[in-house]
Amino acid sequence: MRVHMKEHPAENINFVGSPDSIPATELFPDLVTNPHGGYLKGIRYREDLTQVQLAEATGIPRRHISEMENGKRVIGKERAQKLAAALHIDYRMLL
């Protein structure tokens, strides 16, 4: 059973189409320096998977997934293909 330990930063943001719209990069500065890791983290969250569950589905160690999400490890084509298959996306979105 998955238990949320903290609220996702984007859960309560509702700026789409309002005059108060601001760029996502202002809300999430990591998107500027680590767009692929941020995308990986967002898609994993959307699919309601923990890092452990994604690691089990792909065979990639959980620690490596964490490092990829935080920009400390390059995703690479082979890993992108494994992650994409588990997350139901095109692997090129992670490169």
C-alpha positions as CSV (number, residue, x, y, z in Angstrom):
1,M,0.0,0.0,0.0
2,R,1.4,3.3,-1.0
3,V,1.4,6.1,1.6
4,H,2.1,9.7,0.7
5,M,4.7,11.0,3.0
6,K,4.4,14.6,1.7
7,E,2.2,16.5,-0.6
8,H,3.4,16.8,-4.2
9,P,4.5,20.4,-5.0
10,A,2.1,20.7,-7.9
11,E,-1.1,19.4,-6.3
12,N,-2.6,22.7,-5.3
13,I,-1.4,24.9,-8.2
14,N,-4.2,26.0,-10.5
15,F,-2.9,28.8,-12.7
16,V,-3.9,27.5,-16.1
17,G,-5.8,30.0,-18.1
18,S,-5.9,32.6,-15.3
19,P,-4.4,36.0,-15.4
20,D,-2.1,34.9,-12.5
21,S,-0.2,32.5,-14.8
22,I,3.5,32.2,-14.2
23,P,6.1,30.0,-16.0
24,A,6.6,26.5,-14.7
25,T,10.3,27.3,-14.4
26,E,9.6,29.9,-11.8
27,L,7.7,27.4,-9.7
28,F,10.1,24.6,-10.3
29,P,13.7,25.9,-11.0
30,D,14.9,22.3,-11.4
31,L,13.2,22.3,-14.8
32,V,15.9,24.7,-16.1
33,T,18.9,22.7,-14.9
34,N,17.4,19.1,-15.0
35,P,14.4,19.0,-17.4
36,H,14.7,15.2,-18.0
37,G,14.9,14.3,-14.4
38,G,12.0,16.5,-13.6
39,Y,10.0,14.9,-16.4
40,L,10.9,11.5,-15.1
41,K,9.8,12.3,-11.6
42,G,6.5,13.9,-12.8
43,I,5.6,11.0,-15.1
44,R,6.4,8.5,-12.3
45,Y,4.2,10.5,-10.0
46,R,1.4,10.6,-12.6
47,E,1.6,6.8,-13.0
48,D,1.3,6.6,-9.2
49,L,4.6,4.7,-8.8
50,T,7.2,4.9,-6.1
51,Q,10.9,4.8,-6.9
52,V,10.9,1.2,-5.5
53,Q,8.1,0.1,-7.7
54,L,9.7,1.7,-10.8
55,A,13.0,0.0,-9.9
56,E,11.3,-3.4,-9.7
57,A,9.5,-2.8,-13.0
58,T,12.7,-1.8,-14.9
59,G,15.5,-3.6,-13.1
60,I,17.2,-0.2,-12.5
61,P,18.3,0.2,-8.9
62,R,16.2,2.7,-6.9
63,R,19.2,4.7,-6.0
64,H,20.0,5.2,-9.7
65,I,16.4,6.4,-10.3
66,S,16.7,8.9,-7.5
67,E,20.0,10.1,-8.9
68,M,18.5,10.5,-12.4
69,E,15.5,12.4,-11.0
70,N,17.9,14.8,-9.1
71,G,20.2,15.3,-12.1
72,K,23.2,13.5,-10.6
73,R,23.1,10.7,-13.1
74,V,22.5,10.8,-16.9
75,I,19.5,8.7,-18.0
76,G,21.0,7.3,-21.2
77,K,19.3,5.6,-24.1
78,E,19.1,2.0,-22.7
79,R,17.7,3.2,-19.3
80,A,15.4,5.6,-21.1
81,Q,13.9,2.7,-23.0
82,K,13.4,0.6,-19.9
83,L,11.8,3.5,-18.0
84,A,9.6,4.5,-21.0
85,A,8.2,1.0,-21.2
86,A,7.3,1.0,-17.6
87,L,5.9,4.5,-17.7
88,H,4.0,4.2,-21.0
89,I,5.8,7.1,-22.7
90,D,8.2,7.6,-25.7
91,Y,11.7,7.0,-24.5
92,R,13.0,10.1,-26.4
93,M,11.1,12.3,-23.9
94,L,13.8,11.2,-21.3
95,L,16.8,12.1,-23.5
